[in-house]
Amino acid sequence: MANTETALKDAMTSIEGATGVALVDYTSGMALGTLGGGKDFNLEIAAAGNTDVVRAKLRTMEHLGLKDEIEDILITLGTQYHMIRLLKARGGNGLFLYLALDSGRANLAMARHQLKKIEADLEV
């Protein structure tokens, strides 16, 4: 089992093209941990903003009567990919992993696979 710090380090080192990662509480919009980012990419702001994305998707699913769960949300930009993975196991209710990737270096399938593995090992 990995703690938050270990999981974030694992994401940054094992996922090709990773530029930032955060563990986020979407009930409050607060980042519980961040790694990466920089002066041109504030992970705290990204965490809060992507909380709105998660809430909007959950609300839409409720209005549609969909009885399913979100695994991932992918946002593609010109030079970046943003992945959101909702946590399901071991007290992860209300949390998501947020991963920013350089689209020129990242492999989406491998990034998704690795983020899923990190989620499975994460103990919160």
KARA-V158391 format. One record per residue. PSI is psi in whole degrees, -180 to 180 (* if undefined). NEAR is the number of other ideal C-beta (glycine too) atoms within 10 Angstrom. Layout:
# KARA-V158391
{{PSI:NEAR} {PSI:NEAR}}
This chain:
# KARA-V158391
{{137:10} {143:16} {178:12} {-49:18} {-44:11} {-43:14} {-42:23} {-42:25} {-41:15} {-43:20} {-44:27} {-32:15} {-28:10} {-13:14} {113:22} {130:13} {-1:18} {131:24} {-15:19} {149:23} {147:26} {149:26} {124:25} {140:27} {111:15} {-4:22} {-30:12} {-21:11} {6:16} {139:14} {125:19} {-16:14} {145:17} {155:19} {134:19} {-151:17} {-144:18} {-171:9} {-27:5} {-4:5} {97:13} {111:14} {-29:21} {-43:14} {-41:11} {-41:19} {-48:24} {-44:16} {-40:13} {-18:23} {-41:21} {-37:11} {-47:16} {-47:20} {-42:13} {-42:11} {-42:14} {-40:15} {-43:10} {-43:10} {-39:14} {-45:10} {-32:8} {-9:9} {23:6} {126:11} {56:7} {175:7} {146:9} {128:15} {-60:12} {154:16} {130:17} {130:14} {124:12} {127:11} {-180:10} {-42:5} {2:9} {154:17} {142:19} {121:19} {137:24} {123:23} {113:21} {135:20} {139:19} {-34:13} {160:12} {59:13} {16:10} {7:17} {128:11} {6:14} {154:20} {153:25} {133:25} {128:27} {126:29} {135:23} {147:26} {116:13} {-22:14} {-19:8} {-14:10} {150:20} {109:13} {-42:15} {-44:8} {-38:13} {-43:22} {-45:18} {-46:12} {-40:18} {-37:25} {-40:13} {-42:13} {-43:22} {-43:23} {-31:13} {-12:14} {130:24} {115:13} {*:19}}
